[in-house]
Amino acid sequence: MTDTLTAFAAGKLAALEAQSLKRTLVPTHRTDGLWVERGGRGLLSFSCNDYLNLSHHPAVKAAAMAAVEAHGAGAGASRLVTGDHPIFGELEARLAALKGTEAACVFGSGYLANAGIIPTFVGEGDVVFVDELAHACIWSGAQLSRARIVSFRHNDMQDLADKLGRLRGEGRALIATDGVFSMDGDVAPLDEISRLAQGHDAWLLVDDAHGLGVLGEGRGTAALFPEAKVDLAMGTFSKALGGYGAYVCASAPVIDFIKTRTRTVVYTTGLPPANAAAALAALDVIAADPQLAAAPLAKARRFTRALNLPEATSAVVPVVMGEAERTLAAAAALEAEGFLVVAIRPPTVPAGTARLRLAFTAGHPDAEIDRLAEAVRPLMAP
Ligand SMILES: *Cc1c(COP(=O)(O)O)cnc(C)c1O
């Protein structure tokens, strides 16, 4: 006989607890896109992906509120039934223009986007080549596709070339990578990946959740590699845009096919119109202030310079501690100093690489970044 479901879960939790790998939800009140309140205490957050602090920007909030008033709280149905509010088309045209593609499709979330897009284009008999550190939802999409999954070493073009040469096969092939890696903050060499994709007759999907609004004057990671050809340019509204939802930009037939066949478009309710309104307003804020998008990287570099860490290449800076327990202790020490820096543990990152993952935002005061660096310094000693 198997355990009861409750006994099974309790046993699993006890084992995780023993390894410092049990997770707990901590109610957190985000008060202004920069500061948070936990247990009645105010902390300066270095753990939100709200890189431009737009989640609390007056124009973004006003757009969302006005859209709720005008269009209601929800889309009411799948987009293919009655849920295709015209604001989605407006947002899609805006995104396509930003990314230089013919068309775009909006999704409920980034996870839904990758889980749906990959199985739309590859299946049994095909191969998906995935960077080993790519986001969990790329792996989910790859697994759902039933294509063969080939993992290549992180940002290792030699390994990718070798595997494309040996394992590409006769079917379709897709290479999937993050633009900016969410837990490491480094950037995929999209020019080289694109060259390999074209040389091996493979398509390229780039998940730019952490690049949009931050790199390439806000246009995203691919803007740093003008010669790169990205077939599926995916990203989210949930990081620098401060809201929720996601998109993919591509050619018109690719987008039409997604809107016809992708399960996470067809069988799910449309994004609430207010989320689309907020995303449009956030894109307006970014377009109106050419300095804004550059700020998170400048802040991150202030921190990496202070500690002689490898220079930041995005708003995300990892300080790898190794074991989970040590990382939790470091996070607690920083919390005592008034900083919220959440410990990131396996399986979000590979075993033995638990880390402090710092996310820098446009609004972080320089003096606080300097104070944070001084607080992190003693925690880094081996
Ligand atoms: C956050 C994130 C996602 C998921 O996006 P959601 O809109 O939060 O579901 C996908 N890919 C990457 C790289 C991310 O960091």
The ligand as an SDF file (V2000), in Angstrom:
LIG
                    3D

 15 15  0  0  0  0  0  0  0  0999 V2000
    9.9720   35.2040  -14.8380 C   0  0  0  0  0  0  0  0  0  0  0  0
   10.3930   34.4440  -16.0410 C   0  0  0  0  0  0  0  0  0  0  0  0
    9.4680   33.7440  -16.8150 C   0  0  0  0  0  0  0  0  0  0  0  0
    8.0480   33.5650  -16.3780 C   0  0  0  0  0  0  0  0  0  0  0  0
    7.3170   34.6900  -16.6210 O   0  0  0  0  0  0  0  0  0  0  0  0
    5.9480   34.9020  -15.8220 P   0  0  0  0  0  0  0  0  0  0  0  0
    5.2520   35.9510  -16.6020 O   0  0  0  0  0  0  0  0  0  0  0  0
    6.3360   35.3130  -14.4530 O   0  0  0  0  0  0  0  0  0  0  0  0
    5.2320   33.5910  -15.8590 O   0  0  0  0  0  0  0  0  0  0  0  0
    9.8990   33.1690  -17.9720 C   0  0  0  0  0  0  0  0  0  0  0  0
   11.1880   33.2200  -18.3510 N   0  0  0  0  0  0  0  0  0  0  0  0
   12.1160   33.8480  -17.6100 C   0  0  0  0  0  0  0  0  0  0  0  0
   13.5250   33.8650  -18.0780 C   0  0  0  0  0  0  0  0  0  0  0  0
   11.7480   34.4690  -16.4260 C   0  0  0  0  0  0  0  0  0  0  0  0
   12.6630   35.0410  -15.6620 O   0  0  0  0  0  0  0  0  0  0  0  0
  1  2  1  0
  2  3  1  0
  2 14  2  0
  3  4  1  0
  3 10  2  0
  4  5  1  0
  5  6  1  0
  6  7  2  0
  6  8  1  0
  6  9  1  0
 10 11  1  0
 11 12  2  0
 12 13  1  0
 12 14  1  0
 14 15  1  0
M  END
$$$$
